[in-house]
Amino acid sequence: MPLANWVWNETSPSAAGAAASSQAVQGAASYLPAGVAGPVDDYAALAIVAELVGATGGTLDVYIQQNPSGDGVTWFDLVHFAQLSAGHGAVTYESSVSLYSQATSPVVVGKNAAPALGAGTSLNGAFSDRLRLLMVAGASTTAGAPVKVTVCGQRPRTREVGGR
């Protein structure tokens, strides 16, 4: 049962390099800076939908990063959507992140503007209260593309037994 939504509407970088989200995030707490969604730590799971289009001239990688320290400075990869080729048509991806994770082996993650999580990968387990987008445009990129990502916070639904 979704209880909260956060929506980024961004444009990816128009030249090679990394750029963090910078526009106001719909649904974000007023005390958070532009580009940051939250608080999301009151939820058991996050359903994440990304509506992406490839940039002009170069590849595009879109990440969701979390800020475990809550300082707004140190960010670590949480989700890395599949890389888009130059001029890739519109595509929608869905990913879920849950506190109820299976035991997994450690994976390489990136930090701040140097992401490293493998393409098409989401991490499960505890997540922090703040999220941001990081968009990385590949070499030869000459124009950005629209990036829309919606995060839906979810809690387990409690049903009463016997219709009470």
N, C-alpha and C positions, 0 to 999 in steps of 0.2 A: 504494500500500500504506500504510494508515494506521499510524502509529507512536505517536501520542499523541493524547489527547483532553482538551479542556478544556470544562467545562460550567458555564454560568451558570443559576441558577434565581432569578429576581428577580420583584418586583412593580413595575409601572410606577407613576409618581407618581399620587397621588390628588387632586391639584389642578394647575392650570396651572403649567408650568415644567419645567426640566430637572433630571434626577437621574442621577448616575453610579452604576454598579453598586457595591454595598456588601457583598454577601454573599460568603462564601467561595466560590471557584471550584474546582470539582472538578477535580483533576489539576494544579492550579497548584503551582509550586515553593513550598516552605515559607517562603522569604525574601521572597516578594511579599506586599503588603498585600491584605486582603479586597477583592474586586471586580476584581482584576487577574489576568489569565491569562498564563501564560508559563512558561518561555521558549519562544517560537515561532520564533526566528530560525535554528534549525538545520534548517528544513524548506524544501523547494523550492516547496511549494504548501500552501494551507489550504482545506479544504472546510468551508463554514460553513452550518449548518442552523438556521434560526430558526423556532420554534413560537410564534406570537403570537395574541393575542386583543385586540380593540379595547377601550379603556377606556370607562367609563361617562360619557356626557355630552360628551366631546370627542375630538379626533383624537389619534393616538399615532404618533410617529416613533421608530424604534429604529435606532441607529447602532452600528457597531464603530469604535472609535478606536484609534490606535497612538501610542506614545510614543517617537519616534525618538531623542531625547536620552538616554533611559534614566533620566531624573531623577524620573519618576513625577509630574511637575507639568504638563508641556506635552504636550497630546494633540491629534492631528489626525485628521480623518475618514478612514476607509478604506472602509467599506461603509455605505450608507444603504438600508435595506429600504423597500419601498413604504409610503407612509403609510396607516394604518388609520383608517377613519371611526369615529365614536362607536358603540360596541356591535357592531363588526364581528365576525363569527363567526370561529372558529378557522381559521387559515391557516398553512401551512408554506412557507417560502421557502428556496431553496438558492442560495448564491453561492460562487464560487471566486476565490481570490486567488493569483496565481502570480508567481514571480520571472521566468518566461519570458514577458514581456509584449511586445505589439506596440507599435510607436511610436504614441503618441497625443499629442493637443494638451493643453496644461495645462488643468486644470479648477479651479474654485473649490472650496476645502475650508474647513471651519470649524476653529476652534481652541477647545479646552477646552469650556466649557458653551455655546458659541455655534456650533453646527454649521451648515454651509452646503452640503454635498455634496447634489446633486440626488437626489430620491427614486428608488429603483430603480437605484442606481449603485454599482459596485464598482471600485476602483482596482487595477491590477496593477503589478508591479515590486517592488523591494525593500521589505520591511516590517520593522518593528522587532521587538524581542524581547518586548514587552509589549502586551497588548490590554485594552481595557475596553469595557463597554457604556455608552452614553449614551441615556437615554430622555427624550423630550420630550413632555409632555402638553399638549394644546391648551386654549384657553379653554373654560370650562364643564365641565371634567373634574371629576367628583365622586367617582370611585372608580377605583383602579388595576386592572390586569389581569395575569394571569400572563405572564411573558416567560421563555422557555427558549431558550438559544442554545448550540449545540454546535460547537466548532471541532475539526477533525481535521487534525493535521499530517501531511504526506505527503512522501515522498522518491521519486525515480525508482527503479523496480525494476530491478536488475541481474540479468540471466539469463546463465547460463553457456552458451557455444556448444558444441554437440556432446555435451551431457549430462555435462560434467565437473563 
